[in-house]
Structure formats: structure tokens, C-alpha cells
Amino acid sequence: MGMGNILLDFITSIDPAATVWFTGLFTLVAALIGAGKLADDCLAKELKEQMTAGLNKAQEVAKSPKAYQLWLMDFNNHLELAFGQRHWSWRCVILSTVISVLTLAMLTIVFMPDANLGVLFLLIVGLAYNALGDYLSLWETRLVLKSAWSLQVKLIVDAVMTILIWSLGILIGTCFLSLTKLVPFEDYGPVNMTIDIIQSVVLALIPVEIRAVLGLPMHTDNIEFVNSLATSFTTSLWLWLHALSYYTLRACGIFRFFDTTKPGLAMALVTSFYLLLFGTLAYFL
């Protein structure tokens, strides 16, 4: 068999989906590199110098613990600018509550458009179940961000504490609704109702196929509380942004292999490298 036939057989054996995926990926990479070169040719000298200084500073943060601590303090300042320096203040309480209720409503509208839960129900759930829990969860995220733990430990502690605080918020909210008679639980009891809600959320997060194999119920009640848990995790966005920024800065260490006096091309090449890496992993995983 000739070389041409071998090459032809190889080309015809390629999955069409892979051809489309990697063609788009390499086209995007080529466009990024072209844009980087164009930026270096067209940008003003002062702006290029600022970009070069920024890349050099990012490398310094990536390899210097002291520089990283200063950067982390600056990152935390942005959180305090949004919610205020004092967590136990009316400003923080009101802002946290508004964000909590609006986020719950938005998630329900987007992911459960046919639920027909009603504005009053979302308001009751948001205020009774999420408001206090999300406020405490935001406080916990602030404490974790300021801690001296490693980033991996911070992420684990925050995830565990957020789930525990959400569960506590469900219990407190159920007790409040039971005592005020806003929701009739009859003789079921707030503790049993809380357990049912948490079980329903856990089951809803398990894929149907796995539930079938394990013999778990295929239908769950109180599925709307999945959005309540998701809302609680929005307080962790600050920590996730911190993690994303940190790893981005660590990735900036690769800039030492490039000429940072051409910042546009350097950034395009580094971005292209990570785009190809994660794009390839995304396809095969």
C-alpha cells in the first residue's frame, strides 16, 4: 500500500466532529496570534510599556510569596468595597439579602421556567431559607479568604462550610415558617421537613443513570431547593475568582520564555498555549 493511500485512509478515519472541533480551535489560535502581532504594531508606545510592566509584575507575583500576599490584600479590598469593611452592618445585610433573593429568582426562572412557583413563594423561600444562610456564608468566605491556609484547603473548607451553613439555614427557615404558620407543615415537623429537603437536593444532584443502578428513587419532591443550594454557593464566587486569578498569575510564569517588549504577541502565544491544552482536554474528556 502506497504512502498516499495510507494518508488517505488516515484522513477518512478521522471523526468529523473532531475535524470541526480542532479546525475551529486552530482557527481561533491563528486569529489570536494575528491579533497579538497587530496589537504590537498598532498600539501606542506608552500603552505597550504599561502592558510590559503588567506582565513583569504578574511574573513577580507568581514567584514571590511577599508579592502574592500584597496582591491578595488588594484582591480582598475589592470584596470590602462591594459589601463594606464591616460585615456586621446593615449595608452588608441588605445587600446580601437582595442579591440572595434576586439570584434565587433568576436561577428558578432560567432553569425551572415551567415550575410556576410564583413570586410570593420565591420571596418566602429567599427570605426564610437563603437570606440568613447566605449572609453567614459570605462571612465565612471572607474569613477563609483572609486565612493563611493554602488555596486548596481554602476551597475545600469553603465548600464544606457552605453546605453546612445552607443546611442550617434550611432548618432555621423551616422552624420559622412552622412557628409563624406561614406554611402549614401539619404534624410533619420542621426537622423532618428539613431532612426531606436535604435528601431531595442530594438525590436531584445524582444522575438518573446512577440512581437507577443504586436503586434510588427516580422522582424527588422539593427539587426547587436545588436552586437554593446554588444560591448559597454564589457567596463562594469571590473565592473562586481568587483561585482563578491565582492560577492565572502562576501561569504567567511562562512569560519568562517570551519577549515581553512585544506584549501583544507574548499574551497571544501564552493564551494560545492554554487554549490548545484545555481545548484538547475538553474534547477527549
C-alpha positions in Angstrom: 0.0 0.0 0.0 1.4 3.4 -1.0 2.0 6.3 1.3 -0.7 8.2 -0.4 -3.3 5.5 0.3 -2.2 5.3 4.0 -2.6 9.0 4.3 -6.0 8.9 2.7 -7.2 6.1 5.0 -6.0 8.1 8.0 -7.8 11.2 6.9 -11.1 9.3 6.2 -10.9 7.6 9.6 -10.9 10.9 11.5 -14.1 11.6 13.3 -15.9 14.5 11.5 -16.7 16.0 14.9 -13.0 16.1 15.8 -12.3 17.7 12.4 -14.8 20.5 13.2 -13.6 20.9 16.8 -9.9 21.2 16.1 -10.3 23.2 12.9 -12.2 25.8 15.0 -9.6 25.5 17.7 -6.6 26.2 15.4 -8.5 28.9 13.6 -9.1 30.7 16.9 -5.4 30.2 17.8 -4.3 31.7 14.5 -6.7 34.6 15.0 -5.3 35.3 18.5 -1.7 35.3 17.3 -2.5 37.5 14.4 -4.3 39.9 16.7 -1.3 39.9 19.0 1.0 40.9 16.2 -1.3 43.6 15.0 -1.6 45.0 18.5 2.2 45.3 18.8 2.3 47.1 15.5 -0.6 49.5 16.2 -0.6 50.2 19.9 0.9 53.4 21.2 4.4 53.1 22.8 3.2 54.2 26.2 0.4 51.5 26.3 2.8 48.8 25.2 5.2 49.8 28.0 2.3 49.6 30.5 1.4 46.1 29.2 5.0 45.0 29.5 5.2 46.4 33.1 2.0 44.5 33.9 3.4 41.2 32.6 6.6 41.6 34.5 4.6 42.4 37.7 2.5 39.3 37.1 5.6 37.2 37.0 6.8 38.8 40.2 3.6 37.9 42.0 3.8 34.3 40.6 7.2 33.6 42.1 7.3 35.9 45.2 5.3 35.0 48.4 5.5 38.6 49.6 4.3 40.0 46.3 1.5 37.4 46.4 0.4 38.5 49.9 0.2 42.1 48.8 -1.8 41.1 45.8 -4.2 39.1 48.0 -4.8 42.1 50.3 -5.6 44.2 47.2 -8.0 41.4 46.0 -9.8 41.3 49.3 -10.2 45.1 49.2 -12.5 44.7 46.2 -14.8 42.5 48.3 -14.8 45.1 51.0 -15.6 47.8 48.5 -18.7 45.9 47.4 -20.1 44.9 50.8 -18.3 47.2 53.2 -15.4 46.7 55.6 -17.8 45.8 58.4 -19.6 42.5 57.8 -22.0 43.0 60.7 -23.6 46.1 59.3 -27.0 46.9 57.8 -25.4 47.7 54.4 -24.0 44.2 54.2 -27.2 42.6 55.5 -29.4 44.4 53.0 -27.1 43.9 50.0 -26.5 40.3 50.8 -30.3 39.7 51.2 -31.2 41.5 47.9 -28.5 39.5 46.0 -29.7 36.3 47.6 -33.4 36.7 46.7 -32.7 38.0 43.2 -30.2 35.2 42.5 -32.7 32.6 43.6 -35.4 34.1 41.4 -33.1 34.3 38.4 -31.9 30.7 38.7 -35.5 29.5 39.1 -36.7 31.5 36.0 -33.8 30.2 33.9 -33.6 26.6 35.0 -37.2 25.9 36.0 -39.4 28.0 33.7 -42.3 25.6 33.9 -42.3 25.3 37.7 -44.9 28.1 38.2 -43.7 28.7 41.7 -44.9 32.3 41.9 -43.3 35.5 43.2 -44.6 35.1 46.7 -43.1 31.5 47.0 -39.7 32.7 45.8 -39.8 35.6 48.2 -40.7 33.4 51.1 -38.0 30.8 50.2 -35.4 33.5 49.6 -36.0 35.3 52.8 -36.7 32.4 55.1 -34.3 29.8 53.8 -31.5 31.7 52.0 -31.1 35.2 53.5 -29.6 34.3 56.8 -27.6 31.3 55.4 -26.1 33.3 52.5 -25.2 36.2 54.9 -23.4 33.7 57.2 -21.8 32.0 54.2 -20.5 35.4 52.9 -18.9 36.0 56.3 -17.3 32.5 56.2 -15.9 33.3 52.7 -14.4 36.5 54.0 -12.7 34.6 56.9 -11.4 31.9 54.6 -10.0 34.4 52.1 -8.1 36.2 54.9 -6.7 32.9 56.3 -3.2 31.7 55.9 -4.3 28.3 54.6 -3.2 27.1 51.1 -5.6 27.7 48.3 -6.6 24.1 48.0 -7.5 24.0 51.7 -9.5 27.2 51.4 -11.6 25.8 48.5 -12.3 22.5 50.5 -13.2 24.3 53.7 -15.4 26.8 51.9 -17.3 24.1 50.1 -17.9 22.0 53.3 -18.9 25.1 55.4 -21.2 26.4 52.7 -23.1 23.1 52.6 -23.3 23.0 56.4 -24.5 26.6 56.6 -27.1 26.0 53.9 -28.4 23.0 55.8 -28.6 25.1 59.0 -30.4 27.8 57.0 -32.9 25.3 55.8 -33.6 24.1 59.4 -33.9 27.7 60.7 -36.2 28.7 57.8 -38.4 25.7 58.3 -38.7 26.3 62.0 -39.5 30.0 61.3 -42.2 29.1 58.8 -43.6 26.5 61.2 -43.8 28.8 64.1 -45.3 31.7 62.2 -47.8 29.3 60.4 -46.9 30.9 57.1 -46.5 27.4 55.7 -48.7 24.6 57.2 -46.4 21.6 58.0 -49.2 20.0 60.0 -47.8 17.3 62.2 -44.8 16.6 60.0 -42.4 18.8 62.0 -39.7 21.2 60.8 -36.8 18.7 61.5 -38.4 16.0 59.3 -39.2 18.6 56.6 -35.5 19.8 56.7 -34.3 16.2 56.3 -36.7 15.7 53.4 -35.5 18.9 51.6 -31.8 18.0 52.0 -32.4 14.4 50.8 -34.3 15.7 47.8 -31.5 18.1 46.8 -28.9 15.3 47.2 -31.0 12.9 45.0 -31.6 15.6 42.4 -27.8 16.1 42.1 -27.3 12.4 41.4 -27.6 11.5 37.7 -30.7 9.4 36.8 -28.5 6.5 35.5 -26.6 6.2 38.8 -29.9 6.4 40.7 -31.2 3.5 38.7 -28.1 1.4 39.4 -28.2 2.1 43.1 -32.0 1.6 43.3 -32.6 5.2 44.5 -36.0 7.0 43.9 -36.3 8.3 40.4 -38.7 11.1 41.4 -37.9 13.7 44.2 -40.0 16.3 45.8 -38.8 19.8 46.8 -36.4 19.8 43.7 -36.8 23.6 43.7 -34.4 23.7 46.6 -31.5 22.8 44.3 -31.6 26.5 43.3 -31.5 27.4 47.0 -28.2 25.5 47.4 -26.8 27.0 44.2 -27.7 30.5 45.5 -25.7 29.8 48.7 -22.6 28.9 46.6 -22.7 32.4 44.9 -21.0 33.7 48.0 -18.1 31.5 47.1 -17.7 33.3 43.8 -15.2 35.6 45.4 -13.0 32.7 46.5 -13.3 31.1 43.0 -12.3 34.3 41.4 -9.4 34.4 43.8 -8.4 30.9 42.8 -8.8 31.6 39.1 -6.7 34.8 39.4 -4.0 33.0 41.4 -3.6 30.2 38.9 -3.7 32.7 36.1 -0.8 34.6 37.8 1.1 31.3 38.3 0.5 30.6 34.6 2.1 34.0 33.9 5.4 32.5 34.9 5.6 31.1 31.4 6.1 34.7 30.1 9.7 34.4 31.0 10.2 32.4 27.9 8.9 35.3 25.7 9.9 38.8 24.8 7.7 40.9 26.9 8.7 44.0 25.0 6.2 42.6 22.5 3.3 42.2 25.0 0.6 41.6 22.4 2.3 38.6 20.8 3.5 37.3 24.1 0.0 37.3 25.6 -1.4 35.8 22.4 1.1 32.9 22.4 0.6 32.1 26.1 -3.2 32.3 25.7 -3.0 30.1 22.6 -0.9 27.5 24.5 -3.5 27.2 27.3 -6.4 27.3 24.8 -4.9 24.4 22.9 -4.2 22.5 26.1 -7.7 22.9 27.6 -9.4 22.6 24.2 -7.8 19.3 23.6 -8.6 18.0 27.1 -12.2 19.2 26.8 -12.7 17.2 23.6 -11.2 13.9 24.9 -12.8 14.2 28.3 
